Amino acid sequence: MENKTVDYYTNYLILSLTYKKSCCENMSYAHKIEHNCPKIINAMMILLQQNSMESYIADLFIDYLNKSKRYCMYLGTNHNLINLIIKSGIILSDDSVKIIINRYMYKVIRQLINNKFKFNNEHIELILIMRLDSLLVNILKYTNIDEQYLDKIIELKLENVARMVVQKLNKIWPTEFLLKCIQSHMFNLAKDLISKSIELNEQCFVSACAMKSIELVQIFLDNNFCPTNECISELLKNIRKYPTKNKSKGVKKIFTNIQATLIVNLLVEYGYALNYNDLLKLMEYGIVIKDYEKFNFEFDEKYLLLSTKLNFYPYKTFLKPTKKVLELACGHFDNLSKIKEIIKFGIEPTNLCLEKACGVKSNTLVIKLLLSKSLKLTPKCVENLKKTYPRDIDDYICKLTDGLIKTASEIVPLPKKEKKEKQITSSKLDNNLNNLNDPNNLDNVDDLDNVDNLDNVDDLDEEIIVVKPKKHRKKKIDALNNL
């Protein structure tokens, strides 16, 4: 009786699982034919309970699941049945295992590992593609992996897997492999290789600095590697340049880059020759040098301009600020105290200071401070204010000026300063003419480039003659000779 039952359900599964349509497509919604998946599960369970399931039935079932195009409420993500199949000792085919990995059946793969299933190279490659590194670590505990997959493992930055593979292979690795590990941020694997007396070189040291690994940099320095300018330049290539910008208010603020600061200070401690230009360049990346006093740097206006531009003041100086410094300070948000400090040095604000202050959002206190210094709003100020205060600009200007200016249209451009024309006196012109008549005294001619149109000069006795510049010297001399 049992054999007939087994044969019946086996034949039923062969017919159902090899049916042209896949899971959930066996049902006709128009005629409400009964769903076929529950019957398949029932038949599979009966065969498992009687220990009568053949491996090809299990392979057909997994292939049937793989063909399903819809979510099945009976078979969708429930992998318990496949786990029971594996626990019963049935060995699945390689194709079935590929389907399990591709379908990301995590619990099923763990069950295969518990049963010490022998994964081949194709299975390992699929697991790497699916980035199931935690499972791959468990697989490597009882099986080996070819060295050819090590490059792929490093490319995917699966450090734990790479460490196990290196430990299992137990060979002497070349320096190029260490460099590849450092550039892939596998610092623990790099330390494992260094502990096995791998050969070190300068390129690996520079890469350790560039990848901001403090521990590796310390190891190289302890092995008598000298810090160079290349270490600093490669480090700066891999960090973001400051200041950062907050788009909501146009805020520019620089923050100390802690990790890069620690590495640079470590290099300086071990003999890096830091100069003044390096100090200024490192400031742009938020890197601060501790104990900078021992270098006796002479800070100048470059430092004041850079620190004001970045709104970052890491070093103490006693330099007097300039107008350029004040203009830069007025372009920063929430910088009222610094602006007051600069003005205390006797620096008078300019119209450019006011125009830059108007271009910063929520900068009312700074604008009012500058207006109190006898500055006046200009059309450029209004243009900048419209960018930061697009609504009610007239009302805002009225509040800034305490009612003196009620609308933006009342603001007129400031009068331009007239440029003075170049002038020469008649006596000076007479001297130049006499020198031109004497070829030996041509070197004594003054302001010759200002002489022009001498044919039109009627009265040389006038006190002042206004002349215009001319380009060609030869024509001027010919004109003077014709007088």
DAVENFEN-V653623 format. One record per residue. N is the residue number from 1. RES is the residue in three letters. SS is DSSP state (h for helix, s for strand, l for the rest). Layout:
N;RES;SS
N;RES;SS
This chain:
1;MET;l
2;GLU;h
3;ASN;h
4;LYS;h
5;THR;h
6;VAL;h
7;ASP;h
8;TYR;h
9;TYR;h
10;THR;h
11;ASN;h
12;TYR;h
13;LEU;h
14;ILE;h
15;LEU;h
16;SER;h
17;LEU;h
18;THR;l
19;TYR;l
20;LYS;l
21;LYS;l
22;SER;l
23;CYS;l
24;CYS;l
25;GLU;l
26;ASN;l
27;MET;l
28;SER;l
29;TYR;l
30;ALA;l
31;HIS;l
32;LYS;l
33;ILE;l
34;GLU;l
35;HIS;l
36;ASN;l
37;CYS;h
38;PRO;h
39;LYS;h
40;ILE;h
41;ILE;h
42;ASN;h
43;ALA;h
44;MET;h
45;MET;h
46;ILE;h
47;LEU;h
48;LEU;h
49;GLN;h
50;GLN;l
51;ASN;l
52;SER;l
53;MET;l
54;GLU;l
55;SER;h
56;TYR;h
57;ILE;h
58;ALA;h
59;ASP;h
60;LEU;h
61;PHE;h
62;ILE;h
63;ASP;h
64;TYR;h
65;LEU;h
66;ASN;h
67;LYS;l
68;SER;l
69;LYS;l
70;ARG;l
71;TYR;l
72;CYS;l
73;MET;l
74;TYR;l
75;LEU;l
76;GLY;l
77;THR;l
78;ASN;l
79;HIS;l
80;ASN;h
81;LEU;h
82;ILE;h
83;ASN;h
84;LEU;h
85;ILE;h
86;ILE;h
87;LYS;h
88;SER;l
89;GLY;l
90;ILE;l
91;ILE;l
92;LEU;l
93;SER;l
94;ASP;h
95;ASP;h
96;SER;h
97;VAL;h
98;LYS;h
99;ILE;h
100;ILE;h
101;ILE;h
102;ASN;h
103;ARG;l
104;TYR;l
105;MET;l
106;TYR;h
107;LYS;h
108;VAL;h
109;ILE;h
110;ARG;h
111;GLN;h
112;LEU;h
113;ILE;h
114;ASN;h
115;ASN;l
116;LYS;l
117;PHE;l
118;LYS;l
119;PHE;l
120;ASN;l
121;ASN;h
122;GLU;h
123;HIS;h
124;ILE;h
125;GLU;h
126;LEU;h
127;ILE;h
128;LEU;h
129;ILE;h
130;MET;l
131;ARG;l
132;LEU;l
133;ASP;h
134;SER;h
135;LEU;h
136;LEU;h
137;VAL;h
138;ASN;h
139;ILE;h
140;LEU;l
141;LYS;l
142;TYR;l
143;THR;l
144;ASN;l
145;ILE;l
146;ASP;l
147;GLU;h
148;GLN;h
149;TYR;h
150;LEU;h
151;ASP;h
152;LYS;h
153;ILE;h
154;ILE;h
155;GLU;h
156;LEU;l
157;LYS;l
158;LEU;l
159;GLU;h
160;ASN;h
161;VAL;h
162;ALA;h
163;ARG;h
164;MET;h
165;VAL;h
166;VAL;h
167;GLN;h
168;LYS;h
169;LEU;h
170;ASN;l
171;LYS;l
172;ILE;l
173;TRP;l
174;PRO;l
175;THR;h
176;GLU;h
177;PHE;h
178;LEU;h
179;LEU;h
180;LYS;h
181;CYS;h
182;ILE;h
183;GLN;h
184;SER;l
185;HIS;l
186;MET;l
187;PHE;h
188;ASN;h
189;LEU;h
190;ALA;h
191;LYS;h
192;ASP;h
193;LEU;h
194;ILE;h
195;SER;h
196;LYS;l
197;SER;l
198;ILE;l
199;GLU;l
200;LEU;l
201;ASN;l
202;GLU;h
203;GLN;h
204;CYS;h
205;PHE;h
206;VAL;h
207;SER;h
208;ALA;h
209;CYS;h
210;ALA;h
211;MET;l
212;LYS;l
213;SER;l
214;ILE;h
215;GLU;h
216;LEU;h
217;VAL;h
218;GLN;h
219;ILE;h
220;PHE;h
221;LEU;h
222;ASP;h
223;ASN;l
224;ASN;l
225;PHE;l
226;CYS;l
227;PRO;l
228;THR;l
229;ASN;h
230;GLU;h
231;CYS;h
232;ILE;h
233;SER;h
234;GLU;h
235;LEU;h
236;LEU;h
237;LYS;h
238;ASN;l
239;ILE;l
240;ARG;l
241;LYS;l
242;TYR;l
243;PRO;l
244;THR;s
245;LYS;s
246;ASN;s
247;LYS;l
248;SER;l
249;LYS;l
250;GLY;l
251;VAL;s
252;LYS;s
253;LYS;s
254;ILE;l
255;PHE;l
256;THR;l
257;ASN;l
258;ILE;h
259;GLN;h
260;ALA;h
261;THR;h
262;LEU;h
263;ILE;h
264;VAL;h
265;ASN;h
266;LEU;h
267;LEU;h
268;VAL;h
269;GLU;h
270;TYR;l
271;GLY;l
272;TYR;l
273;ALA;l
274;LEU;l
275;ASN;l
276;TYR;h
277;ASN;h
278;ASP;h
279;LEU;h
280;LEU;h
281;LYS;h
282;LEU;h
283;MET;h
284;GLU;l
285;TYR;l
286;GLY;l
287;ILE;l
288;VAL;l
289;ILE;l
290;LYS;l
291;ASP;l
292;TYR;h
293;GLU;h
294;LYS;h
295;PHE;h
296;ASN;l
297;PHE;l
298;GLU;l
299;PHE;l
300;ASP;l
301;GLU;h
302;LYS;h
303;TYR;h
304;LEU;h
305;LEU;h
306;LEU;h
307;SER;h
308;THR;h
309;LYS;h
310;LEU;h
311;ASN;l
312;PHE;l
313;TYR;l
314;PRO;l
315;TYR;l
316;LYS;l
317;THR;l
318;PHE;l
319;LEU;l
320;LYS;l
321;PRO;l
322;THR;l
323;LYS;h
324;LYS;h
325;VAL;h
326;LEU;h
327;GLU;h
328;LEU;h
329;ALA;h
330;CYS;l
331;GLY;l
332;HIS;l
333;PHE;l
334;ASP;l
335;ASN;l
336;LEU;h
337;SER;h
338;LYS;h
339;ILE;h
340;LYS;h
341;GLU;h
342;ILE;h
343;ILE;h
344;LYS;l
345;PHE;l
346;GLY;l
347;ILE;l
348;GLU;l
349;PRO;l
350;THR;l
351;ASN;h
352;LEU;h
353;CYS;h
354;LEU;h
355;GLU;h
356;LYS;h
357;ALA;h
358;CYS;h
359;GLY;l
360;VAL;l
361;LYS;l
362;SER;l
363;ASN;l
364;THR;h
365;LEU;h
366;VAL;h
367;ILE;h
368;LYS;h
369;LEU;h
370;LEU;h
371;LEU;h
372;SER;l
373;LYS;l
374;SER;l
375;LEU;l
376;LYS;l
377;LEU;l
378;THR;l
379;PRO;h
380;LYS;h
381;CYS;h
382;VAL;h
383;GLU;h
384;ASN;h
385;LEU;h
386;LYS;h
387;LYS;h
388;THR;h
389;TYR;l
390;PRO;l
391;ARG;l
392;ASP;l
393;ILE;h
394;ASP;h
395;ASP;h
396;TYR;h
397;ILE;h
398;CYS;h
399;LYS;h
400;LEU;h
401;THR;l
402;ASP;l
403;GLY;l
404;LEU;l
405;ILE;l
406;LYS;l
407;THR;l
408;ALA;h
409;SER;h
410;GLU;h
411;ILE;l
412;VAL;l
413;PRO;l
414;LEU;l
415;PRO;l
416;LYS;l
417;LYS;l
418;GLU;l
419;LYS;l
420;LYS;l
421;GLU;l
422;LYS;l
423;GLN;s
424;ILE;s
425;THR;s
426;SER;h
427;SER;h
428;LYS;h
429;LEU;h
430;ASP;h
431;ASN;h
432;ASN;h
433;LEU;h
434;ASN;h
435;ASN;h
436;LEU;h
437;ASN;h
438;ASP;l
439;PRO;h
440;ASN;h
441;ASN;h
442;LEU;h
443;ASP;h
444;ASN;h
445;VAL;l
446;ASP;l
447;ASP;l
448;LEU;h
449;ASP;h
450;ASN;h
451;VAL;l
452;ASP;l
453;ASN;l
454;LEU;h
455;ASP;h
456;ASN;h
457;VAL;l
458;ASP;l
459;ASP;l
460;LEU;l
461;ASP;l
462;GLU;l
463;GLU;l
464;ILE;s
465;ILE;s
466;VAL;s
467;VAL;l
468;LYS;l
469;PRO;l
470;LYS;l
471;LYS;l
472;HIS;l
473;ARG;h
474;LYS;h
475;LYS;h
476;LYS;h
477;ILE;h
478;ASP;h
479;ALA;h
480;LEU;h
481;ASN;h
482;ASN;l
483;LEU;l
